[in-house]
Every structure is written in structure tokens, then in C-alpha cells.
């Protein structure tokens, strides 16, 4: 996504590291600005229509600036990999501070998570939609409507930050624990290992269609519409499957 030749970019990095010159930093910001647009567009596709993508870009730009100021070009990690995580985090933090997700939607999501965990512990298998709906005391249609409402209010699903109690309260994004064969940050490996193993196990236990949606969306980076074409279902149905899969994963990891 860089708009500058690699050699020129490396020169900028070494110059900025040596001088911390604001003008050089601004040139790096311009070079990597497309990353902010990319992340904001991807997150914005799952947000309610009243959330302005330009606001997301503004929030993400702060994350990019912070990433540039903290990045060490001598470490064995691509800047793009490092920056995307920071840009996502900045956008999500700002959205959380605005508290734009209705409390009723948050509460219903937690209820569904708890119901799924309780049923899985009881049945020793993923519960069907009708079983979840019955446990919640609602109809299956109401359950699907709840999934739709949650999907429209979800910030970033697997991009959400989780706190790892066994690592001293460190936070990690679930999506960042999915292994990237092209680049990895050795300094984060100890933090990621526990969550990566738990997440891989949880994904493996998802019903087939939900597992396919998670794989295509996060690994292959297909859009919900494209996944719908692959599965032969509507985009709204894919959104429901995605939401249900994420709620299962969050419930299992929290449990």
C-alpha cells in the first residue's frame, strides 16, 4: 500500500530514527496513509450507517502516528503488520469512548454468549439455533433478529481487544493471534501463544458453515457479499453466521 519505492521508505525510516524530525515523520504519514483508509473501510463495513467513515479515518490516523513514533525498523516485522494493529486499536478505542452501541444490544450479546456456553457444556456439541432460542425464551425468528441487531452494532468482531489474565493483564487482538506466515513480531509471541491455541481449538469446534465464514473473512479477506456468493446465501445470512460464530468464540474463550 506504500506510495513510495521501498528504498526511499527505508531511507526515511533511518533518517527519522536518527533525527526524529517532524517533517520526515509527516512524509512517513503520507506514505502509509492508505493503511488508515484500508482499515477504516474494513471496519466501517460492519458498523451502523450513522458512523461516518471519515471519522474512522481520523481516529485511525492517530493510531498510524503512534505506530510511526514507536516503530523500530530493525525489528523483524513489517511496518504494515505493526501499524494495522495500532490503527484498529485507535479506532476501536475511540468508538468505545463514544459508547455508541446500545446497552440493550450489548446485554443481549452477553446473554447469547452465556446461553451458548451453558448449552455446549451440557450437550457437548454446538447447540442449534432453535436450542439457543429456547434457552433464551424467545422464538427462532427473534433470535435471528437479535443476531442481525448485534452484527450491525459490532465494532470489529475478532478485532476486539481481550485481556489475558495469565500474562499480567496484557491485551491482545484475537485477529492478531491468527498466524501470519509472512510476518510475526517475536516480542508478542509469548503473549499470543495462549490465545492462539485457545482460538484455534475454538474455531475448529465451530459448525462447518460458521467455520467457513470465519476462514473466508479473516484469512482470505473476502467481503460478506463475496462469502454469500460462495455459500449460496444472502449477505444478511452471512452476517448472522459471522455474528453467531464470534459470539461462540467469545463465549468459549471467556469461559
Order of alpha helices (4+ residues) and beta strands (2+ residues): alpha-alpha-alpha-alpha-alpha-alpha-alpha-beta-beta-alpha-alpha-alpha-alpha
